Amino acid sequence: MLRAERDWTQADLAEKVGISRQAVISIEKYKYTPSLELAFNLAQAFGVDINEVFQQEEEK
């Protein structure tokens, strides 16, 4: 998981991309699929290509 690889808490990630901690939890539990805009923001926060964000979801 990209967040865990960086030792970020859910709150850290939420702050970096401007969403709530609950939204991070929902995304990680696959209860919510991020919008394209949010996926781009996540990719930017992690410093990865957007494909890597979606690839993480497919590996579940």
N, C-alpha and C positions, 0 to 999 in steps of 0.2 A: 504494500500500500504506500502510495507516494507520501502521505502525511507522516506515517510512522517512520519511513526511511529518513525523514528529516528531524525526527524527535519533536514534532510540533503537536501541541494539544489541539483538540477540536476547537477550543476557543481561539487559539493562535490562528488557525486556518480561517475561521469565521471572520476574524478581524481583518486579515489580509485581503479577503475578497468581498467584504462588506455584506455578509449574511449572518444569520443567527447561528448559534451553536446547535440549536435544534435542527436547522436545515442541514448542517454538516452531518449530524447523526442520521437523518433521513436518507441522505445521499449514500452514506457508507453502508446503510442497511438495505440499500436498493429499494427503498420505499418511495423514492423521488428521483426522477431523472432530471439533471440540470438542463436549463435552457442552453441554447447555443452561446448566448452572451456570457452566461455563468461559466460554461465550459472553457471559453476563451480566457476568462478571468482566472480560473483555476490553473490552466496551463501556464499563464503568465506568472502567477504566484509560485508555482513549482519550478518554473524555468524549463519547461518541456514543451514539445510539440503537442498540439491539441489531440492528435491521434493517440498519444500515450494516455491521455485522460480517459478516452473512451475505451482503449485497450484494457485498462484496469477493470472497467465494468464487465467486459466480455470474459475476463478470466475467472469470474465468480463461478 
